[in-house]
Amino acid sequence: MRNFMLAIKPILGGLSRLSLYISGIGMIAMTLIVGWQVFGRYILNDSPSWSEPLSLYLMSWFIMLGAAVGVRESVHLGLDIVRYVMPPAIQKAMDLLSLGLIVLFGIGMAYYSTLLAKGTWSATIPVLGWPGGTDFFPMIVGGIMISLFALERFVDVAIGEEIAADVLVQEAA
């Protein structure tokens, strides 16, 4: 298992970096779109109708991709005060339980978002003209990636690896 994890880590690291780049580009694009909307509203007195739904769509993408990377980098929110006072074996069990629940959450999010996308596909987003189901694509992809990265961390904890991430993030004391 250790050799498999060593082989797959560069792929997952690349996927994580790609997700961050896409998130960053999406955030910049959203900022430019909102800037154009403000300019159109207050300077041109003609606000573009497509700007708000498109910026919300982009926001969904960078939030979901960023959340998945947060799971991989282990910088997501957590209340681990109790964990630190436990013996190492119980800490490991708590980590495995937590990561297992995150895997299940990601799978559930992807599954139910797929059902929502299928159920709303025939609707149309009025201003953009896209099928309504496209609103759920970020949640589907985000759920899959959250599950994948949590599963990576689960295996790392199970085999005794310290961290799955490429960058060790220091906590502020």
C-alpha positions in Angstrom: 0.0 0.0 0.0 2.9 2.4 0.8 4.3 2.0 -2.7 1.0 2.6 -4.3 0.5 5.8 -2.2 4.0 7.0 -3.1 3.1 6.4 -6.8 -0.2 8.2 -6.6 0.9 11.2 -4.5 2.4 13.2 -7.4 -0.9 12.7 -9.3 -3.0 13.9 -6.4 -0.5 16.7 -5.7 -0.9 17.9 -9.3 -4.7 17.7 -9.1 -4.5 19.7 -5.9 -2.3 22.4 -7.5 -4.5 22.5 -10.6 -7.6 23.0 -8.4 -5.9 25.9 -6.7 -4.9 27.5 -10.0 -8.5 27.1 -11.3 -9.8 28.5 -8.1 -7.5 31.5 -8.3 -8.4 32.2 -12.0 -12.1 31.9 -11.1 -11.7 34.4 -8.2 -9.9 36.8 -10.5 -12.6 36.4 -13.2 -15.4 36.9 -10.6 -13.7 40.0 -9.4 -13.4 41.4 -12.9 -17.1 40.5 -13.7 -18.3 42.2 -10.5 -16.1 45.2 -11.3 -17.7 45.4 -14.8 -21.2 45.1 -13.2 -20.4 48.0 -10.8 -19.0 50.1 -13.7 -22.0 49.3 -15.9 -24.4 50.2 -13.1 -22.9 53.4 -11.9 -21.0 54.8 -14.9 -22.9 53.5 -17.9 -26.3 53.2 -16.2 -26.8 49.8 -17.8 -25.9 46.9 -15.6 -25.2 43.6 -17.4 -27.8 41.0 -16.4 -25.4 38.1 -16.8 -22.8 39.3 -14.4 -24.4 38.2 -11.1 -25.4 34.6 -12.0 -22.0 34.0 -13.7 -20.0 35.4 -10.7 -22.1 33.2 -8.3 -21.4 30.2 -10.5 -17.6 30.9 -10.5 -17.8 31.4 -6.7 -19.3 27.9 -6.4 -16.4 26.5 -8.3 -13.6 28.1 -6.3 -15.3 27.4 -3.0 -15.7 23.7 -3.7 -12.2 23.3 -5.2 -10.7 25.2 -2.4 -12.5 23.1 0.2 -11.2 19.9 -1.4 -7.7 21.3 -1.3 -8.2 22.3 2.3 -9.0 18.6 3.1 -5.9 17.4 1.4 -3.7 20.1 3.0 -5.4 19.5 6.4 -6.2 23.2 6.8 -10.0 22.7 7.1 -11.8 23.7 10.3 -11.6 21.2 13.1 -12.1 21.1 16.8 -9.3 18.9 18.0 -8.8 20.0 21.6 -10.0 16.6 23.0 -7.8 14.8 20.4 -4.6 16.3 21.8 -5.1 15.0 25.3 -5.8 11.4 24.2 -3.1 8.7 23.9 -1.7 8.2 20.4 -3.7 5.1 19.6 -7.0 6.9 20.3 -5.8 9.9 18.4 -5.2 7.7 15.4 -8.7 6.1 15.8 -10.3 9.6 16.0 -8.4 10.7 12.9 -9.5 7.6 11.0 -13.1 8.1 12.1 -13.1 11.8 11.1 -11.5 11.1 7.7 -13.9 8.2 7.1 -16.8 10.5 7.8 -15.4 13.2 5.4 -15.0 10.5 2.7 -18.7 9.5 3.2 -19.7 13.2 3.2 -18.0 13.8 -0.1 -19.5 10.7 -1.7 -23.0 11.8 -0.4 -22.5 15.4 -1.7 -21.4 14.1 -5.1 -24.3 11.6 -5.3 -27.1 13.9 -4.3 -25.7 16.8 -6.3 -25.8 14.4 -9.3 -29.5 13.7 -8.6 -30.2 17.4 -8.3 -28.4 18.1 -11.6 -30.4 15.4 -13.4 -33.6 16.7 -11.9 -33.0 20.3 -12.9 -31.4 19.7 -16.3 -34.5 20.5 -18.3 -34.8 23.9 -16.6 -32.8 26.8 -18.1 -30.9 29.5 -16.2 -32.7 32.4 -17.7 -29.9 35.0 -18.2 -27.1 32.5 -19.1 -29.2 30.1 -21.2 -27.5 27.1 -19.6 -29.3 24.0 -18.3 -30.2 24.3 -14.7 -28.3 21.2 -13.7 -25.0 23.0 -14.4 -25.4 24.8 -11.1 -24.6 21.5 -9.4 -21.4 20.7 -11.3 -19.1 22.4 -8.7 -20.7 20.3 -5.9 -20.3 17.1 -7.9 -16.7 17.7 -8.7 -16.0 19.1 -5.2 -17.6 16.1 -3.5 -15.5 13.7 -5.6 -12.4 15.6 -4.8 -13.1 15.9 -1.1 -13.7 12.1 -1.0 -10.5 11.4 -3.0 -8.3 13.7 -0.8 -9.8 12.5 2.4 -9.3 8.9 1.3 -5.7 9.7 0.6 -5.3 11.1 4.1 -7.2 8.1 5.6 -4.7 5.7 4.0 -1.8 7.8 5.1 -3.0 7.8 8.7 -3.7 4.1 8.5 -0.2 3.2 7.3 1.5 5.7 9.6 2.4 8.5 7.2 2.5 11.9 8.8 0.9 14.1 6.2 -0.6 13.8 2.7 0.0 17.3 1.7 2.8 18.7 -0.4 3.1 21.7 2.0 3.2 21.4 5.7 1.1 24.3 7.1 2.2 25.5 10.5 -0.5 26.3 13.0 -0.4 29.5 14.8 0.0 28.9 18.5 
